[in-house]
Every structure is written in C-alpha cells, then in structure tokens.
C-alpha cells in the first residue's frame, strides 16, 4: 500500500497488460525480471512492492488474461444469431489465438501455461481449471441452445460435446502456433462442427 497522500505513479492495469504480453510471449520460465522491467517500465523493487514476487505477478497476469479474453469474446459467441454461428465463432477464435497477426505465434496463454506449469504448480493448475470450467459452461450453454433448436444432435449430452470441442479448440491453438501445414481441403472448423450435426440434418 502507498502511504497516504502518495498516489501510485502508474496504472496497475496498464502494467498488468504489459506483464501479460511478456509472459504470453516468453512463458513463465523464459520471462526474466529484466524482461518484466523492460515491458512494464518499472524497476524490480516497484514491481515487487505493487504486485509481489514473479510468481504472484504471473498469477495476476494470467487472471487478467482470462478476464479480458472472456469479456472480449464471450458476448460475440452468445450474441450470434444461431447456436451454430456461436460455436463456429468459438472455434475460429482458437485459430486466431494460435496465429497472431504480428507473426509471433504466441498461441493461447492458458494453453501455454497448461503445457509449462500445470503439472508442477498447483496454484496455476487451479486457476486454469477454474477458467476451463467457466468456458465449458459457456460452450455447454451454446450447445444446449443448438440442441433445443434442432441444429445439434441430442444423442450425446451437451456437456460431453462441449468437452470434445474444447479439446479440439486447444488442438487448433497448438496447430496454428506450430505453423503446421494444412494437408486437408476441408476447413478444420467445419470438420469439428460436423460432430455436432443433428442426425438427418
């Protein structure tokens, strides 16, 4: 906490966004305090005082990433005219995250963190699981909408279909991050959506 009468000279949200970019690009282990100083414009002492140690700053950055991604994209999914269009937007989002416009191919910070930290860091694992359950809830709701409208199959429960698509979604991110060549002629999103089609549709 700053002493009374001495307001912070920086915006914590701006600093967190800069830290997100650093961790997202380099990973947790690959991001040094020097990298964080350069990204945020703050000295190590100021970062520690405001956000705690590197691990705590990473947790805060990961949570910031989750919240911004959800806020930016979930309304688009839920506001789509049809359930099919909403799920399509969700799957295309994975391809966009994998292949960044600036060519860095950062992938998804959450998927990256699963690969790097989930097995050995119970705190981060818990954060990732909580974020997964939130997104699965959104996706399950969209599939239930599609089942009710006759767009999607009903012989498999919505939660199972959501888990399947979420797994495919993560694979999309890795596919794009690795810049693997496309060998098929059908859109990956179309192939994934075909698993949801109602029988006889």
N, C-alpha and C positions, 0 to 999 in steps of 0.2 A: 504494500500500500504506500502511496506517496504521502509525505507529510502534508497536513492541511495548508492550503494556500499555494501548493506547488503542483499544478496540474501536469499531467504527462505531456511531453512534447511530441508525442507520436500517436497515431491512431492504431489501437491494438488490432482492429480488423484488417487494416492495410498490412500491418506487419505479419499477421497470420496468413494472409493471402500470399505474401512473398515467401513465407516458410513453406506453405503448401506447394508452391511451384518448385522450390528447391528439393523437397523430399520426393515429390512426384517425379521429378526428372532423374534424381540420383539414387533414390531409395534411402532407407534409413541408415544402413551402414555406410553407404557411399557419400552421405552428406556430412561434411565436417562442420565444426563450429565456424571455421573460416568461411565456408560456403554460406552459412546462415548469416554471418555478419555482412557478407557482400550482398546477399539477396535482400536483407531487411534494412540495411543501412545503420544497424545498431551494433554496438560493441557487445562482446560476450557478457560482460557484467550487467549491462542493461537488459539483455535477453533473459539472463538467469533471474534477475530481480523481478521482471514483469511476468515471466512465463514458467519459471522453474528450470530444471535441467533439460538436456536434449530429449530425453525420453518423454518427459511431460510435454514439451513443445511439440513433439511428434504426435502425441495423443490429441492435443488441441488442434493441430493441423489436420489430422485425419477426420476428426469430428467436423471441422469446418468444411472439409471436402464433401463429406456426406450431406451435410445440411444444404450446401449450395447446389450440389447436383440434384438433390430431391426437389428443392424449390424451383430450379430452372427447368426441370423436365417432367416431373410427375403431372403438373397441370395439363401439359400437352397430351400425355397418354390418356388421362381421364376425360379430357375435353374432346377427344376425337369423335367424329360423327358415328362411327361404328366400333364395336369391340375389335374387329379385325384390324382396322386402321390404328387403333390404340396399341395393340400388341405389335403391329408392324413398326410403329414409331419406336417402341421399346427396343426391338431387335436392331433397328438401324442405328439407334443411339450407341450400341456396343461397337458397331463398325466405325462410327465417328470417333469414339474414345480411343480405339486402337490406332487409328491413323490420324494423328494430329495434323491440323492444317499447316503448321510450321515445319513439318517434316521430322519432328523429334521422335515420333512414335513412342510416346510415353506410356501408352496403354491406359489402364484404369488404375488409379492409386489404390483402390481397395483390392483388386485382383493382385496387383504387385505386392501388396502388404501380406496377403494370404501366402503367396509363394515365399516371401522373405522371412516373415515373422510368426505366422500363426501357430506353428508347431512348438515354438520355444518361448513365446511371450503371451502368457495367459490374459494379461490386460488387453492387449491389442486383439487377441483372439475373441475376447468377449465383445469388444467394440464391433468387430467385423460380423460376428454372429447376430448382434442386435440390428445392425444395418441390413443384413441379409433378410432377417425376419420382417423388417419394415417393407423392404422392396418386394418380398414374396407376398406380403399382404396386399399390396397394390396390384401386383400381377394376378393373384388369385381372384381378386375382385373383378378385374377386366375379363378374365376367362369365364367367371360365373355370369357376367353380363352377356358374353357371347353364347354361352350355353342356353341362357334364357331366351335369347333372340333367335336361336336356331342356327347361328353361324358356326358354332363349335360342337364337337362330339360330346356326348354325355355319358358314354360307356366308361370313361375314365374320369375320376373326380378332379375338380378344378385345382386342388392343392398339388396333386401329383403332376398335372400338366404344367403348373407354374414352376415346380421344381425342375422339371425337364427343360423348360425354356430358359430358366435362369442358368442352368448348367451350360446349355448351348450358348447363351449370351456371353458367359465367361470365356468359352472357347473362341467365340468371334473376336473378342478383345485380343487374345493371345495370337490368333491367326493374323490379325492386322498389325499388331505390334511387331511380330516377327517378319512382316512384309513377305509372307509366303505367297508363292504364285497361285493364281486361280487355275484349276485344271478342268473344272466342270463348266457347263454352259448355262446352268440354271442358277438364279440368284440364291445365295445362301439363306437369305431371309425367306424366300418362297419355299425352299425346302423345309425350313423349320416350321413355317406356318402350316404346311401340308399335314403335319402331325396332329393339328387341331381340327381339321375339317370334319364337319358332320357327315355321317355316313349317308351316302346317296346325294350329297350336295354337288 
